[in-house]
Amino acid sequence: MFNGWSRKVYLELSAPSEEDNRADSTRVLEAIGEREEFARASVRLGIAALRALDRVCRESEWKITATLGYDGDGWEILRVEPGDTTECHYGLCADLGSTTIVMEAVNMQDGSVAGSVSVFNPQIRCGEDILTRIFYAKDHPEHLEKLRLAAVEGLSQAMKELQRQTGICAEDCAALIISGNTTMIHFLLGLDAFCVFQTPYAVHTLAPEVYRASELGLSMRGFVWCCPGRANYLGGDIVSGMIATGIPEREGISVFLDIGTNGELVIGNRDFLVCGAGAAGPALEGGVVKTGMRAEEGAVDAVKITEGEIRVHTIGNARAKGICGSGIVELLAELFLNGWMDLRGKLIPGVSDAVFEEEDQVKVRYAPGLSFSEQDIQEFLKTKAAAGTMVEYMMNQIGITMEDVERFYVAGAFGTHISKEAGVTIGLYPDIQRERIVSPGNTSLNGARELLLDVGKKEYAERLVEKMEYIQFGAVEDFVHLMGAAMAFPHTDIERYPSVQEELKRRGRAL
Amino acid sequence: MFNGWSRKVYLELSAPSEEDNRADSTRVLEAIGEREEFARASVRLGIAALRALDRVCRESEWKITATLGYDGDGWEILRVEPGDTTECHYGLCADLGSTTIVMEAVNMQDGSVAGSVSVFNPQIRCGEDILTRIFYAKDHPEHLEKLRLAAVEGLSQAMKELQRQTGICAEDCAALIISGNTTMIHFLLGLDAFCVFQTPYAVHTLAPEVYRASELGLSMRGFVWCCPGRANYLGGDIVSGMIATGIPEREGISVFLDIGTNGELVIGNRDFLVCGAGAAGPALEGGVVKTGMRAEEGAVDAVKITEGEIRVHTIGNARAKGICGSGIVELLAELFLNGWMDLRGKLIPGVSDAVFEEEDQVKVRYAPGLSFSEQDIQEFLKTKAAAGTMVEYMMNQIGITMEDVERFYVAGAFGTHISKEAGVTIGLYPDIQRERIVSPGNTSLNGARELLLDVGKKEYAERLVEKMEYIQFGAVEDFVHLMGAAMAFPHTDIERYPSVQEELKRRGRAL
């Protein structure tokens, strides 16, 4: 049994008699109060459960199962069913992303994932990226309402799809824990998110209350809680990631880097947590690159240069339609290691037929009809440098070096799909033992699941937020200086990348 | 300032700055947490207030008033307004009667009543009296839903009418406290009330939770709480009456009698409270009497016999259409004192032209075309005897006599309008000093108001219910015996009524 946000309790009640004619509600509440787990808790009987009580008790000869949800302070009986249904007990958790909403039905008895679905965020209708949506909603309450409804629609779609796949009635669940960045949570709550973007970055809320699902417009019995965030650009998705990775509990220092729309960074251990965020996102995911695309069918996701030829792998083994983040990283690593591109990101004309000039730009053809230009490379280099510089700058501030770092986490889909070796080669990752580089997957979702399974983690998350020291990178001169130095593959200071030097030497290509 | 269920707090917040960019929600919650009254309380920011916060704060340069409602455990900010609106602060209380719903808007600053309205309970459509409604709803969920909606409709009408009369927006109120009998509360919550009527009288609930008004279908921002009841026939209206009269706090013993649809009785003081209920109602209100009617225009409400003539007063000085409770009591007292009726309720033929025989029945004409028959008198006598016997039986059980009783309360409209003297003459009231007989008015409503003005009284009411010992009168042999003795005006044991004996002697009419 977990200490989860949803509880099911089987009760064998005595039927009313002349000697014991307590009211039904008293009978149920007293029986629950006798349970160890609710002995010191406040428990109330919700109106829907109260209305069903009569029928359910009589139907089952007073043997009933009560489902309780946690409202942040106490428990509410949300549902009563005839007989013992404690075996069938699920809760929901979700990662509310700007592109994708991932939702899981979690077995509240053993903590296992009973089903997982992923749907596109319908907010995309109102704007492909977050910034477009923020401007779309600004000063237009009706647009904001559209975004809110789209978030609700996305969550509802995910619930329906979960039910279709698993047979679990998501609407009957007593709890839904959501992780998302500050903007996504603002939209879900119906709050204008322009504050996220505008100085002094005082947002409307970073610590949403536990709401009744119905208050948010969700057709679900239970309660909804969104993991609290630390700042405008450091939202509940990252705090949730802390919970998922356990970084704040370990002695060893970790670096946690989440590359998505923005780059979000936390460095710390059980003694300290420093965090910050910066624009280090879209280009790495293929957003700014001309033939870049999402990791969908037909996207080049792996690249090798052998015998002077570029060979690619595509998702679904389909005809190449573009290149996604992991493909870009491998492409650049291969171009660099094979001497097709120098450390400044300049393509070397003549090294291969694949490198050619078109419209005053040098480009490399990585698949029939698809090429990657020096301008694309520069875009990528800039964001790679930004991400790397955030890490370096923050480590300097803390006064540690990469040697002090036990684990280097690269969260999200990006971290999951990029080859570690290629990541190091182009200087996106530091040159450390490869086992210290960890791809923890969707830590936003994983953290939400951990929160769902333990009500105690609500307070933990709230304390965690207070512990996190937020650094504004902004226009620090030092930052700009460091970033200039990082504008190379893997770095202008190649001494930091001994394993890349080694590989170049092996290939007979000393710098 | 009262410790009420609704609070208004004026806050002068600092605007966000680079140095202090706390989220708006944090800014508000921290400012409220600094107030003495909320220092140890749990306070949450409701979704509606959160959504309005941005606009309200900017509009008012961060000088806002927050309205908080009590949810039974903690506080929720339900509304924010620009500027200081603490002077305009109202809560609602209501007496949910089967015939009439009375609602008040209460000034939460000084406890005064800002407005009071009374509307007919629309449930009358589904049945004139409670028992008809109980059978109407039994096994017909759609009928039950109709009754529930009618209760909501009645409360909503009252809210609208209050607003029309006072300008106070009832929907903006943070709290509504309702007192009503167990059946009325069942219907409001959407619960079948057949249990109220059927052994073993285990009802669905006697202690409703604090609900969000919206959960009950009421269009109102705040929370609704119904005063808890003690038993099927001893509901929240009587518990509320205890709070209104202060009986459970005083050293002196009180008798509390509420005559409505049923007769409800509590005897006690700060050391004990014994209660019970019985069928002692409708006849006293004119329900069973042939020309009986409610206390409306045209109802005879006062009667005098002078110089051998019956003179009556009608409500609104209109043409007499029937007779209401207070009229009946005065009529019977006058008939008895003037020797037109004997102590067994037999009319004396020949004593006046007004006494006549018709269809084998002796009747008395009290107004043109309107008469009161011996059968009517017997009905009245039976219920008068039942009420008196409840009191006597319970006093015997406790081991006290009327001399031990400091105050004899007759609650409700009945007690308010009946002449004390006439009440004693016919033996409805005991023959004690008249100042010990108290008509406290609508104690159900008054108690609801006291609850509204003090959140601490919620727990007090809950403890009170536990303290009240409930007696089932039912088929106790002793009870039947005592009732036989009470079947006379004022009583078969005339020695109990020395002042009536005195009056008869004065009139030269020794028994």
Contacts between the chains, C-beta under 8 A, distances in Angstrom:
chain1	res1	chain2	res2	distance
A	16	B	200	5.2
A	16	B	202	3.2
A	17	B	200	5.6
A	18	B	199	7.1
A	18	B	200	4.8
A	20	B	202	7.9
A	21	B	200	4.3
A	21	B	201	5.3
A	21	B	202	4.1
A	22	B	202	6.4
A	23	B	202	6.3
A	23	B	203	5.0
A	23	B	204	6.3
A	23	B	205	5.1
A	23	B	206	4.5
A	23	B	207	7.2
A	24	B	202	6.7
A	24	B	203	7.4
A	24	B	204	4.8
A	24	B	205	6.6
A	25	B	204	6.5
A	25	B	205	3.8
A	25	B	206	7.5
A	25	B	207	6.6
A	26	B	205	7.6
A	26	B	206	6.8
A	26	B	207	6.7
A	27	B	202	7.8
A	42	B	73	5.7
A	44	B	72	7.3
A	44	B	209	4.7
A	45	B	205	7.5
A	45	B	209	6.1
A	46	B	209	7.7
A	47	B	189	6.8
A	47	B	190	7.6
A	47	B	209	7.8
A	47	B	211	5.9
A	47	B	215	5.1
A	47	B	216	7.1
A	50	B	189	6.6
A	50	B	191	7.0
A	50	B	204	6.9
A	50	B	205	6.2
A	51	B	189	7.4
A	51	B	190	5.2
A	51	B	191	6.5
A	53	B	204	6.5
A	54	B	191	7.1
A	54	B	192	6.1
A	54	B	195	7.7
A	54	B	204	5.8
A	72	B	44	7.3
A	73	B	42	5.7
A	73	B	73	5.4
A	73	B	74	6.1
A	74	B	73	6.1
A	189	B	47	6.8
A	189	B	50	6.6
A	189	B	51	7.4
A	190	B	47	7.6
A	190	B	51	5.2
A	191	B	50	6.9
A	191	B	51	6.5
A	191	B	54	7.1
A	192	B	54	6.1
A	195	B	54	7.7
A	199	B	18	7.1
A	200	B	16	5.2
A	200	B	17	5.6
A	200	B	18	4.8
A	200	B	21	4.3
A	201	B	21	5.3
A	202	B	16	3.2
A	202	B	20	7.9
A	202	B	21	4.2
A	202	B	22	6.4
A	202	B	23	6.3
A	202	B	24	6.7
A	202	B	27	7.8
A	203	B	23	5.0
A	203	B	24	7.4
A	204	B	23	6.3
A	204	B	24	4.8
A	204	B	25	6.5
A	204	B	50	6.9
A	204	B	53	6.5
A	204	B	54	5.8
A	205	B	23	5.1
A	205	B	24	6.6
A	205	B	25	3.8
A	205	B	26	7.6
A	205	B	45	7.5
A	205	B	50	6.2
A	206	B	23	4.4
A	206	B	25	7.4
A	206	B	26	6.8
A	207	B	23	7.2
A	207	B	25	6.6
A	207	B	26	6.7
A	208	B	25	8.0
A	209	B	44	4.7
A	209	B	45	6.1
A	209	B	46	7.7
A	209	B	47	7.8
A	211	B	47	6.0
A	212	B	212	8.0
A	215	B	47	5.1
A	216	B	47	7.2
